[in-house]
């Protein structure tokens, strides 16, 4: 696969997508949310933290702060303590409060549906913005989290560990309507099969499609 052409790589990528769809038919974000801004805040909390831990604290967080106005007007120290289990709580609480205020002041209390507007929000980078675009608005989106970067490199689909470069290299390989769910499936695949420390190559659903199998 080292000398694989662009067309061959795109065909292999399509087969990878197809096999992951069979294994994980219900691809969806692993963060729990009911409102658009709840997903945005949960993603911010998930930085350097697990989705599972975030899901443990957000029910109480969203109960105690049930509206954007409640977040915007919250006592910052109290908000910091509410999100403390997710780590980096000073900056995360500050970003969430500032974002709540911006959503109310500039966007009518809604998460904006453009990449430019999303990137202007505190703590929002391309990974978060792409997740919003894909999950909330159904737009083509490559979410370059750690699973996506690791597995895409192992599969030989990309040749970089820089998130922006991985995104640009995957865009022409994955059909636009498949991109968002593909990234969610990589998270599931990375957790139960293609882990960072020791991938379980035996019985892998992508057997025959991975140039690093068994290495």
C-alpha positions as CSV (number, residue, x, y, z in Angstrom):
1,X,0.0,0.0,0.0
2,X,3.1,2.2,0.2
3,X,2.8,3.2,-3.5
4,X,-1.0,3.3,-3.4
5,X,-2.6,5.7,-5.9
6,X,-5.2,8.3,-5.1
7,X,-8.0,6.3,-6.7
8,X,-7.0,3.1,-4.9
9,X,-6.8,4.9,-1.6
10,X,-10.2,6.4,-2.1
11,X,-11.7,3.0,-2.9
12,X,-10.0,1.5,0.2
13,X,-11.3,4.4,2.3
14,X,-14.8,3.7,1.0
15,X,-14.5,0.0,2.1
16,X,-13.2,1.1,5.5
17,X,-16.3,3.3,5.9
18,X,-18.5,0.5,4.8
19,X,-17.1,-2.0,7.2
20,X,-17.3,0.4,10.1
21,X,-20.9,1.1,9.3
22,X,-21.6,-2.7,9.6
23,X,-19.9,-2.9,13.0
24,X,-21.3,0.4,14.4
25,X,-24.6,1.1,12.7
26,X,-25.7,3.6,15.2
27,X,-22.9,6.2,15.0
28,X,-23.5,9.2,17.3
29,X,-21.7,11.5,19.5
30,X,-20.9,9.9,22.9
31,X,-21.6,13.1,24.8
32,X,-25.1,13.5,26.2
33,X,-27.1,16.7,25.5
34,X,-30.6,18.0,24.8
35,X,-29.9,21.6,23.7
36,X,-27.5,22.8,21.1
37,X,-25.4,24.8,23.5
38,X,-25.2,21.8,25.9
39,X,-23.3,19.9,23.2
40,X,-21.0,22.9,22.8
41,X,-20.3,23.2,26.5
42,X,-19.9,19.4,26.9
43,X,-17.3,19.4,24.1
44,X,-15.4,22.2,25.9
45,X,-15.4,20.2,29.1
46,X,-14.2,17.1,27.3
47,X,-10.9,18.7,26.4
48,X,-8.2,16.7,28.3
49,X,-11.0,14.7,29.9
50,X,-13.0,11.7,29.0
51,X,-16.5,11.8,27.5
52,X,-17.7,9.4,30.2
53,X,-16.6,11.7,33.0
54,X,-18.2,14.7,31.3
55,X,-21.5,12.8,31.0
56,X,-21.3,12.2,34.8
57,X,-21.2,15.9,35.7
58,X,-23.4,17.5,33.0
59,X,-26.8,16.3,34.3
60,X,-26.3,18.3,37.5
61,X,-24.6,21.1,35.7
62,X,-27.5,21.6,33.2
63,X,-30.0,21.2,36.0
64,X,-28.4,23.9,38.2
65,X,-27.9,26.2,35.1
66,X,-30.9,25.4,33.0
67,X,-30.6,28.3,30.5
68,X,-27.9,30.3,28.7
69,X,-29.0,33.2,30.9
70,X,-28.2,31.1,34.0
71,X,-24.7,30.4,32.7
72,X,-24.1,34.0,31.7
73,X,-25.1,35.3,35.1
74,X,-23.6,32.6,37.2
75,X,-21.1,33.2,40.0
76,X,-17.9,32.2,38.3
77,X,-16.4,30.5,41.4
78,X,-19.5,28.4,41.8
79,X,-19.4,27.5,38.1
80,X,-15.7,26.5,38.4
81,X,-16.5,24.1,41.2
82,X,-19.4,22.6,39.2
83,X,-17.0,21.7,36.3
84,X,-13.9,21.0,38.5
85,X,-14.0,17.2,38.0
86,X,-13.3,17.8,34.3
87,X,-10.0,19.4,34.9
88,X,-8.7,22.9,33.9
89,X,-11.8,24.2,35.5
90,X,-10.8,27.8,35.7
91,X,-10.4,28.3,32.0
92,X,-13.3,26.0,31.1
93,X,-15.7,27.7,33.4
94,X,-14.6,31.1,32.0
95,X,-14.9,30.0,28.4
96,X,-18.4,28.5,29.0
97,X,-19.6,31.7,30.7
98,X,-18.2,34.0,28.0
99,X,-19.6,31.8,25.3
100,X,-23.1,31.9,26.9
101,X,-22.9,35.7,26.9
102,X,-21.8,35.8,23.3
103,X,-24.5,33.4,22.2
104,X,-27.1,35.6,23.8
105,X,-25.6,38.9,22.6
106,X,-24.7,38.0,19.0
107,X,-26.5,34.9,18.0
108,X,-30.0,35.1,19.4
109,X,-29.3,32.4,22.0
110,X,-28.4,29.8,19.4
111,X,-25.2,28.0,18.4
112,X,-24.1,29.6,15.1
113,X,-24.1,27.5,12.0
114,X,-21.0,28.8,10.3
115,X,-17.4,27.8,10.8
116,X,-16.3,31.4,11.1
117,X,-18.7,32.3,13.8
118,X,-18.0,29.1,15.8
119,X,-14.2,29.7,15.7
120,X,-14.8,33.2,17.1
121,X,-16.2,31.6,20.4
122,X,-13.9,31.2,23.4
123,X,-12.1,27.9,23.4
124,X,-13.5,26.7,20.1
125,X,-11.0,25.3,17.6
126,X,-11.6,23.5,14.3
127,X,-12.2,20.1,16.0
128,X,-15.1,21.5,18.1
129,X,-16.4,23.6,15.3
130,X,-16.5,20.6,12.9
131,X,-18.4,18.6,15.5
132,X,-21.0,21.3,15.8
133,X,-21.3,21.6,12.1
134,X,-21.7,17.9,11.7
135,X,-23.9,16.9,14.6
136,X,-26.1,20.0,14.9
137,X,-26.4,21.1,11.3
138,X,-25.7,17.9,9.2
139,X,-22.8,19.5,7.3
140,X,-19.8,17.5,6.0
141,X,-17.3,17.6,8.8
142,X,-14.0,15.8,9.8
143,X,-13.5,15.8,13.5
144,X,-9.8,15.3,14.1
145,X,-9.8,14.0,17.7
146,X,-7.1,11.7,19.0
147,X,-8.8,8.5,17.7
148,X,-9.3,10.0,14.2
149,X,-5.6,11.1,14.0
150,X,-4.2,7.8,15.3
151,X,-6.3,5.4,13.3
152,X,-6.2,7.4,10.0
153,X,-2.4,7.3,10.2
154,X,-2.4,3.6,11.1
155,X,-4.7,2.9,8.1
156,X,-2.4,4.8,5.8
157,X,-5.1,7.2,4.9
158,X,-3.1,10.3,6.0
159,X,0.5,11.0,6.7
160,X,0.4,13.6,9.5
161,X,-0.4,14.1,13.1
162,X,-1.3,17.7,12.7
163,X,-5.1,18.0,13.1
164,X,-5.6,20.5,10.3
165,X,-3.5,18.5,7.9
166,X,-5.3,15.3,8.8
167,X,-8.6,17.0,8.1
168,X,-7.5,18.3,4.7
169,X,-6.1,14.8,3.7
170,X,-9.3,13.0,4.8
171,X,-11.8,15.4,3.1
172,X,-11.2,14.1,-0.5
173,X,-11.1,10.4,0.7
174,X,-14.4,10.3,2.6
175,X,-17.7,11.0,0.9
176,X,-19.1,14.3,2.3
177,X,-22.3,12.6,3.6
178,X,-20.2,10.0,5.4
179,X,-17.6,12.2,7.1
180,X,-19.3,13.1,10.4
181,X,-20.5,9.5,11.2
182,X,-17.1,8.1,10.1
183,X,-15.4,10.1,12.7
184,X,-17.8,9.0,15.4
185,X,-17.3,5.4,14.3
186,X,-13.5,5.9,14.6
187,X,-14.0,6.8,18.3
188,X,-15.9,3.6,18.9
189,X,-13.4,1.5,16.9
190,X,-10.5,3.2,18.8
191,X,-12.0,2.4,22.1
192,X,-12.7,-1.3,21.6
193,X,-10.2,-2.4,18.9
194,X,-7.6,0.0,17.7
195,X,-6.4,1.4,21.0
196,X,-3.4,3.6,21.4
197,X,-1.3,1.2,23.4
198,X,-2.1,-2.2,22.0
199,X,-4.5,-2.5,19.0
200,X,-6.3,-5.9,18.8
201,X,-5.5,-6.8,15.3
202,X,-6.7,-10.4,15.6
203,X,-10.3,-10.4,14.5
204,X,-10.2,-6.7,13.5
205,X,-13.1,-5.8,11.1
206,X,-10.6,-3.9,9.0
207,X,-8.4,-6.9,8.4
208,X,-6.9,-6.7,4.9
209,X,-7.4,-2.9,4.7
210,X,-4.7,-1.9,7.2
211,X,-1.0,-1.8,6.2
212,X,0.0,-1.9,9.9
213,X,-2.0,-4.9,10.9
214,X,0.0,-7.0,13.4
215,X,2.9,-4.6,13.6
